[in-house]
Amino acid sequence: MNINQSGWRPGTPVAADEAIAYPTATGNRALMLEEPLIFEIGTDQTSGVDLPEPDADAPNRLGSFARTKPTGLPGLSEPETVRHYTRLSRQNYAIDLGLFPLGSCTMKHNPRLNEKVARMPGFADVHPLQPTDTVQGALEVIDQLSHWLIALTGMSAVAMSPKAGAHGELCGILCIRAALEARGDPRSVVLVPESAHGTNPATAAFAGYEVEGIPADSDGRVDLAALKNRLGPDVAGVMITNPNTCGLFERDMKTISEAVHAAGGLVYCDGANFNAIMGRVRPGDLGIDAMHINLHKTFSTPHGGGGPGSGPVVLSEALAPFAPLPFVTKHADGSMHLVEEENAGAEFPDSFGRMTAFHGQMGMFTRALTYILSHGADGLRQASGDAVLNANYVLRSLDDVLDAPFGAAGPCMHEALFGDDGFADGLSTLDFSKGLIDEGFHPMTMYFPLVVHGAMLVEPTETESKGALDQFVMAMRSLARRARDGDETLKTAPHHAPRARLDEALAARKPTLTWSEPGG
Ligand SMILES: *Cc1c(COP(=O)(O)O)cnc(C)c1O
């Protein structure tokens, strides 16, 4: 059938059209195609399959379940359906298309080897309720990965089941709470420095603690004196992001841990940025009691669009007994077992409970272990070194044209932080970021961390080549010049994207998630 019969109409006008010198009749921009919603192009007259008309005289066995009106689902032919989804897929920016400079997210290349291994039927087709003697290999993957995570962090144990970074934070804080309660000393306050990730205070509050902030010093690090001053018998612990969200290593970590321990508290470290220190620093040597690792950041498992993630939590000797169930153990004969409620018994009486229904994200475990084994210890160490090198290359290639608030304090870790100081009046970080879209890049993380005005947080990761970084730097330098010179065209950027300035706050607060017939 002809595509026009299905109700397709020329592209809806787009806001950016005003700024486009050569509008097109279709709304398409060269090979960038407009695509309406599937409900707008589908009809109930069309179907992708040919079915014979039902025999009107045949007995109806559906009874009261027989349909009385159309389903309301859009009907399209097979090629229309294929085109619809292929067009939509081309509208997404992705790590496989170009540099994705989002700071605090670690959007790095996911080696195809990981994907191949994760799809092997022995890993991909197992069910969490299968008898353990049928999934020995899968359990061994969890066990081997645990050993690597413990070795890399210098800790005593690891809880594998948390399903994301923030979920791991909750697991760690619940371990801390269980340990304090077991000691008969429940405490009420968790201290969270300004340089911590936003999920840290949210986690502490969710676990029922009062959250108190600790200021950052002029170097962008925890104000050690302020932290020490606040310690006391009501403080359950601290949550410190290291490397922190300014992209800086918290140099005083060991002193902080000692002070917190001396005051009877415990130390949570947000280890989402472990990719900057992996193979170089062991958090266990810094006195940390619990730390989550984002497998989906450090060990390259994909995490676009909000999932899936995996946030194993490494634990110190003090917290290991409180780890959640289930966990994997290996018996002397080499067989793998799962410790669950029914068999934890006298050997593991202190577990605080369960974080998830089953054992965690199997697909992420296989990918992370593949990444680790294919890199080896030296490769992991090189990955963290290259990530830091790339971020410093970006920092030093831009600090003469962009304000780098902590640039003078020395090298950064895995991400470079800039502010909007020096932009012409009326031009903002938002305008700058929209300009970056015109240049073909996904914008960097904006307005985070909060300690820097108009923050722009750039994390290139180790997988970007010098050529890719140079092209990004060239675009950033051009935008910095335009922002300083007060180039008004930045205010209406992007000019080349199919959509320009959307009301992002409205979209987030009042998302329209269902389609309704116009006027219906
Ligand atoms: C990404 C990140 C988190 C949260 O991890 P999720 O997997 O998104 O829940 C926490 N802390 C820091 C520093 C992060 O970068």
The ligand as a MOL file (V3000), in Angstrom:
LIG
                    3D

  0  0  0     0  0            999 V3000
M  V30 BEGIN CTAB
M  V30 COUNTS 15 15 0 0 0
M  V30 BEGIN ATOM
M  V30 1 C 26.3120 7.5920 38.8320 0
M  V30 2 C 26.6220 7.9370 40.2200 0
M  V30 3 C 25.8030 7.4860 41.2800 0
M  V30 4 C 24.4990 6.7600 41.0710 0
M  V30 5 O 24.6240 5.5690 40.3720 0
M  V30 6 P 23.3240 4.9190 39.6770 0
M  V30 7 O 23.8030 3.6190 39.1430 0
M  V30 8 O 22.8940 5.8790 38.6280 0
M  V30 9 O 22.2830 4.7620 40.7420 0
M  V30 10 C 26.1880 7.7860 42.5560 0
M  V30 11 N 27.2950 8.5050 42.7960 0
M  V30 12 C 28.0950 8.9630 41.8190 0
M  V30 13 C 29.3360 9.7480 42.1480 0
M  V30 14 C 27.7840 8.6960 40.4990 0
M  V30 15 O 28.5780 9.1580 39.5260 0
M  V30 END ATOM
M  V30 BEGIN BOND
M  V30 1 1 1 2
M  V30 2 1 2 3
M  V30 3 2 2 14
M  V30 4 1 3 4
M  V30 5 2 3 10
M  V30 6 1 4 5
M  V30 7 1 5 6
M  V30 8 2 6 7
M  V30 9 1 6 8
M  V30 10 1 6 9
M  V30 11 1 10 11
M  V30 12 2 11 12
M  V30 13 1 12 13
M  V30 14 1 12 14
M  V30 15 1 14 15
M  V30 END BOND
M  V30 END CTAB
M  END
